[in-house]
Amino acid sequence: MGRRDGKWRKKRKRTENIEELRGRKEVKMINRKKEKERKKERKKERKKERKKERKKERKKERGVKRRKRGNSENKDKNFRKENNV
């Protein structure tokens, strides 16, 4: 379970150009940065969507409460009118 675990893999020869390697590393870094940016954008989008949904929910709840309050007041008024209270 130590060093020799992956020993069956062939070691890559280190005869490649240092410039090439450097270029590849830079490309990797650039790609990583781009991926981070995309991730941030996705996170922002999800946050906006959640915010919209919460707003809708609150709006619905508020509307229900208002309607209930209005109905009870109307019922009370009608009750008073009918029974001359």
Backbone as a printed PyTorch tensor [residue, N CA C, xyz], in Angstrom:
tensor([[[  0.8050,  -1.2110,   0.0000],
         [  0.0000,   0.0000,   0.0000],
         [  0.8420,   1.2660,   0.0000]],

        [[  2.1200,   1.1120,  -0.2390],
         [  2.9820,   2.2800,  -0.1610],
         [  3.3170,   2.8370,  -1.5220]],

        [[  4.5820,   3.0650,  -1.7240],
         [  5.0580,   3.6710,  -2.9580],
         [  4.8040,   2.7980,  -4.1820]],

        [[  4.9090,   1.5160,  -4.0060],
         [  4.9170,   0.6140,  -5.1580],
         [  3.5200,   0.2940,  -5.7050]],

        [[  2.4860,   0.9520,  -5.1770],
         [  1.1140,   0.6710,  -5.6150],
         [  0.9290,   0.8360,  -7.1160]],

        [[  1.3460,   1.9610,  -7.6510],
         [  1.1180,   2.2260,  -9.0700],
         [  2.3230,   1.8760,  -9.9220]],

        [[  3.0940,   0.9320,  -9.4880],
         [  4.3660,   0.6270, -10.1520],
         [  4.1770,   0.0780, -11.5620]],

        [[  3.0430,  -0.5130, -11.8480],
         [  2.8000,  -1.1050, -13.1720],
         [  2.6870,  -0.0360, -14.2540]],

        [[  2.4110,   1.2050, -13.8470],
         [  2.3030,   2.2710, -14.8340],
         [  3.6810,   2.6170, -15.3770]],

        [[  3.7250,   2.8600, -16.6620],
         [  4.9970,   3.1820, -17.2970],
         [  5.3460,   4.6360, -16.9900]],

        [[  6.5830,   4.8800, -16.6110],
         [  6.9940,   6.2490, -16.3230],
         [  7.1170,   7.0200, -17.6360]],

        [[  6.6780,   8.2850, -17.6380],
         [  6.7710,   9.1050, -18.8380],
         [  8.2060,   9.6140, -18.9940]],

        [[  8.6990,   9.5360, -20.1820],
         [ 10.0600,  10.0140, -20.4210],
         [ 10.0860,  11.5310, -20.2900]],

        [[ 11.1580,  12.0360, -19.7280],
         [ 11.2730,  13.4720, -19.5080],
         [ 12.1300,  14.1340, -20.5840]],

        [[ 11.9080,  13.7370, -21.8160],
         [ 12.6990,  14.3170, -22.9080],
         [ 11.9450,  15.4680, -23.5710]],

        [[ 10.7450,  15.8150, -23.0140],
         [  9.9510,  16.8860, -23.6310],
         [ 10.6010,  18.2420, -23.3840]],

        [[ 10.2510,  19.1860, -24.2100],
         [ 10.7730,  20.5420, -24.0470],
         [ 10.2300,  21.1590, -22.7700]],

        [[ 11.1040,  21.8890, -22.0950],
         [ 10.6680,  22.5780, -20.8810],
         [  9.6440,  23.6450, -21.2660]],

        [[  9.8640,  24.3060, -22.4210],
         [  8.9240,  25.3470, -22.8680],
         [  7.5390,  24.7560, -23.0950]],

        [[  7.5250,  23.5660, -23.7140],
         [  6.2380,  22.9000, -23.9700],
         [  5.5070,  22.6450, -22.6630]],

        [[  6.2520,  22.0970, -21.7050],
         [  5.6570,  21.8020, -20.4060],
         [  5.1190,  23.0790, -19.7750]],

        [[  5.9470,  24.1310, -19.8360],
         [  5.5280,  25.3990, -19.2500],
         [  4.2420,  25.8750, -19.9180]],

        [[  4.2050,  25.7560, -21.2660],
         [  3.0160,  26.1630, -22.0120],
         [  1.7980,  25.3860, -21.5670]],

        [[  1.9650,  24.0780, -21.4010],
         [  0.8490,  23.2400, -20.9750],
         [  0.3490,  23.6500, -19.6010]],

        [[  1.3270,  23.9170, -18.6990],
         [  0.9350,  24.3280, -17.3490],
         [  0.1300,  25.6240, -17.4020]],

        [[  0.6020,  26.5590, -18.2240],
         [ -0.1080,  27.8360, -18.3540],
         [ -1.5160,  27.6070, -18.8840]],

        [[ -1.6170,  26.7330, -19.8770],
         [ -2.9370,  26.4240, -20.4400],
         [ -3.8350,  25.8430, -19.3550]],

        [[ -3.2700,  24.9230, -18.5730],
         [ -4.0500,  24.3260, -17.4790],
         [ -4.5330,  25.3940, -16.5170]],

        [[ -3.6170,  26.3100, -16.1600],
         [ -3.9730,  27.3690, -15.2200],
         [ -5.0880,  28.2450, -15.8000]],

        [[ -4.9330,  28.5900, -17.0830],
         [ -5.9470,  29.4250, -17.7410],
         [ -7.2990,  28.7100, -17.7280]],

        [[ -7.2760,  27.4200, -18.0920],
         [ -8.5270,  26.6490, -18.0960],
         [ -9.1420,  26.5940, -16.7070]],

        [[ -8.2810,  26.4280, -15.7120],
         [ -8.7780,  26.3670, -14.3360],
         [ -9.4580,  27.6770, -13.9600]],

        [[ -8.8110,  28.8030, -14.3500],
         [ -9.3940,  30.1140, -14.0600],
         [-10.7510,  30.2640, -14.7470]],

        [[-10.8050,  29.8690, -16.0230],
         [-12.0650,  29.9720, -16.7680],
         [-13.1450,  29.1430, -16.0920]],

        [[-12.7790,  27.9230, -15.6720],
         [-13.7380,  27.0360, -15.0120],
         [-14.2460,  27.6710, -13.7180]],

        [[-13.3280,  28.3040, -12.9800],
         [-13.7220,  28.9880, -11.7400],
         [-14.7280,  30.0820, -12.0420]],

        [[-14.4420,  30.8500, -13.0880],
         [-15.3550,  31.9330, -13.4740],
         [-16.7340,  31.3710, -13.8100]],

        [[-16.7520,  30.2860, -14.6130],
         [-18.0260,  29.6670, -14.9870],
         [-18.7810,  29.2000, -13.7510]],

        [[-18.0200,  28.6170, -12.8260],
         [-18.6230,  28.1210, -11.5860],
         [-19.2730,  29.2790, -10.8210]],

        [[-18.5350,  30.4030, -10.7290],
         [-19.0630,  31.5870, -10.0410],
         [-20.3510,  32.0570, -10.7150]],

        [[-20.3350,  32.1120, -12.0570],
         [-21.5120,  32.5600, -12.8040],
         [-22.7090,  31.6550, -12.5040]],

        [[-22.4620,  30.3320, -12.5510],
         [-23.5420,  29.3740, -12.2770],
         [-24.0930,  29.5760, -10.8750]],

        [[-23.1690,  29.8110,  -9.9310],
         [-23.5810,  30.0180,  -8.5450],
         [-24.4710,  31.2620,  -8.4460]],

        [[-24.0510,  32.3380,  -9.1260],
         [-24.8350,  33.5790,  -9.1190],
         [-26.2300,  33.3330,  -9.6980]],

        [[-26.2720,  32.6140, -10.8230],
         [-27.5540,  32.3290, -11.4770],
         [-28.4730,  31.5630, -10.5290]],

        [[-27.9160,  30.5140,  -9.8950],
         [-28.7190,  29.7080,  -8.9680],
         [-29.2290,  30.5630,  -7.8200]],

        [[-28.3400,  31.4520,  -7.3330],
         [-28.7250,  32.3290,  -6.2280],
         [-29.8910,  33.2260,  -6.6470]],

        [[-29.7970,  33.7910,  -7.8640],
         [-30.8660,  34.6510,  -8.3740],
         [-32.1790,  33.8780,  -8.4760]],

        [[-32.0970,  32.6570,  -9.0190],
         [-33.3030,  31.8390,  -9.1740],
         [-33.9460,  31.5540,  -7.8240]],

        [[-33.1030,  31.1710,  -6.8460],
         [-33.6250,  30.8850,  -5.5040],
         [-34.2900,  32.1120,  -4.9120]],

        [[-33.6460,  33.2660,  -5.1230],
         [-34.1820,  34.5170,  -4.6010],
         [-35.5600,  34.7920,  -5.2090]],

        [[-35.6780,  34.5860,  -6.5340],
         [-36.9500,  34.8040,  -7.2170],
         [-38.0290,  33.8800,  -6.6570]],

        [[-37.6530,  32.5970,  -6.4810],
         [-38.6170,  31.6210,  -5.9650],
         [-39.0910,  32.0180,  -4.5740]],

        [[-38.1220,  32.4100,  -3.7070],
         [-38.4900,  32.8150,  -2.3460],
         [-39.4240,  34.0100,  -2.3890]],

        [[-39.1210,  34.9480,  -3.2960],
         [-39.9500,  36.1450,  -3.4270],
         [-41.3760,  35.7480,  -3.8180]],

        [[-41.4860,  34.8300,  -4.7870],
         [-42.7990,  34.3670,  -5.2280],
         [-43.5600,  33.7330,  -4.0740]],

        [[-42.8520,  32.8770,  -3.3130],
         [-43.4910,  32.1940,  -2.1820],
         [-44.0210,  33.2180,  -1.1860]],

        [[-43.1640,  34.1890,  -0.8510],
         [-43.5760,  35.2090,   0.1170],
         [-44.7820,  35.9770,  -0.3990]],

        [[-44.7550,  36.2820,  -1.7020],
         [-45.8480,  37.0320,  -2.3100],
         [-47.1480,  36.2360,  -2.1810]],

        [[-47.0600,  34.9240,  -2.4770],
         [-48.2390,  34.0660,  -2.3670],
         [-48.7690,  34.0700,  -0.9490]],

        [[-47.8680,  33.8640,   0.0120],
         [-48.2810,  33.8210,   1.4160],
         [-48.9390,  35.1310,   1.8230]],

        [[-48.3070,  36.2330,   1.4220],
         [-48.8470,  37.5340,   1.7660],
         [-50.2490,  37.7010,   1.1800]],

        [[-50.3950,  37.2820,  -0.0670],
         [-51.6890,  37.3920,  -0.7390],
         [-52.7490,  36.5880,  -0.0140]],

        [[-52.4190,  35.4010,   0.4070],
         [-53.3640,  34.5400,   1.1190],
         [-53.7790,  35.2030,   2.4160]],

        [[-52.8080,  35.7250,   3.1370],
         [-53.1110,  36.3720,   4.4160],
         [-54.0600,  37.5490,   4.1970]],

        [[-53.7560,  38.3570,   3.1930],
         [-54.6080,  39.5160,   2.9240],
         [-56.0300,  39.0780,   2.6010]],

        [[-56.1280,  38.0710,   1.7420],
         [-57.4570,  37.6110,   1.3500],
         [-58.2350,  37.1220,   2.5620]],

        [[-57.5810,  36.3630,   3.4030],
         [-58.2550,  35.8430,   4.5950],
         [-58.7530,  36.9920,   5.4530]],

        [[-57.8660,  37.9630,   5.6670],
         [-58.2140,  39.0840,   6.5170],
         [-59.4150,  39.8210,   5.9260]],

        [[-59.3650,  40.0640,   4.6130],
         [-60.4450,  40.7760,   3.9460],
         [-61.7690,  40.0340,   4.0650]],

        [[-61.7250,  38.7170,   3.8440],
         [-62.9420,  37.9250,   3.8990],
         [-63.5580,  37.9640,   5.2930]],

        [[-62.7090,  37.8210,   6.2940],
         [-63.2520,  37.7810,   7.6550],
         [-63.9090,  39.1230,   7.9870]],

        [[-63.2560,  40.2240,   7.5400],
         [-63.8460,  41.5350,   7.8080],
         [-65.1940,  41.6610,   7.0960]],

        [[-65.2590,  41.2400,   5.8310],
         [-66.5060,  41.3240,   5.0790],
         [-67.5870,  40.4800,   5.7330]],

        [[-67.2170,  39.2720,   6.1330],
         [-68.1930,  38.3920,   6.7800],
         [-68.7320,  39.0590,   8.0320]],

        [[-67.8240,  39.6660,   8.7830],
         [-68.2130,  40.3260,  10.0210],
         [-69.1780,  41.4810,   9.7270]],

        [[-68.8660,  42.2630,   8.6860],
         [-69.7460,  43.3780,   8.3160],
         [-71.1270,  42.8520,   7.9260]],

        [[-71.1340,  41.8180,   7.0800],
         [-72.4030,  41.2430,   6.6440],
         [-73.1960,  40.7120,   7.8350]],

        [[-72.4890,  40.0580,   8.7280],
         [-73.1400,  39.5100,   9.9190],
         [-73.7950,  40.6470,  10.7130]],

        [[-73.0570,  41.7640,  10.8710],
         [-73.5870,  42.9070,  11.6180],
         [-74.8360,  43.4670,  10.9290]],

        [[-74.7500,  43.5730,   9.5760],
         [-75.8820,  44.1370,   8.8360],
         [-77.1170,  43.2470,   8.9960]],

        [[-76.9000,  41.9320,   8.8290],
         [-78.0430,  41.0080,   8.8820],
         [-78.6710,  40.9700,  10.2670]],

        [[-77.8600,  41.0250,  11.2890],
         [-78.3710,  40.8670,  12.6550],
         [-78.5150,  42.1870,  13.3990]],

        [[-78.2770,  43.3000,  12.6950],
         [-78.3870,  44.6350,  13.2770],
         [-77.6120,  44.7680,  14.5900]],

        [[-76.3550,  44.3500,  14.5310],
         [-75.5400,  44.4310,  15.7580],
         [-74.8370,  45.7700,  15.8040]]])
